[in-house]
Amino acid sequence: MLKEFLLLRISIRGEITFDYSTTMDEDDWGMDCQCGSKSCRGRIRDFKYLPPDIQKKYLDLGIVPEYISKNFQKEFAVKEKLAHPHQ
């Protein structure tokens, strides 16, 4: 089941956006985005192709489905441990 979360309050006439990459694990599909948003990356692709800081942000927010997050949570835990071995 897909759960959707709002990260910000939406004002009247406010714009709602959705990052499709948070739900994609296709390996062979992508498309150019034509939304025109200033913050758009311009391409919709799998979660694994997002910049690592965006992946971490979405994982920390808990908005990535388990079928995708299970692989990335482990990867980030290992990277964090290597970056801070004495913690």
C-alpha positions, 0 to 999 in steps of 0.5 A: 500500500502506498502512503502519501505524506505532506512535507509542507502546509499547502496554502490556498492556490498552492502547488502540490508536487510528487517525486515519482522517483520515490516509488520507482524501481524499474531499472529500464524506464525514465522520462523527461519531466515537463513540469517547469518547476524551479526545483525539478531535476528534469528527469524521472528515473528510479530512486537509485539514480537520485543524488545521495543527499536526496535519497537520505532525506527521503529515507529519513522522512520515511516516505520511500516504500519498503520495497525500495528502502530496505536496500538503501537503509543498509547501504547508508548505515554502512557508509555512515559507520565507515565515515564515523568509525568511533561513534 
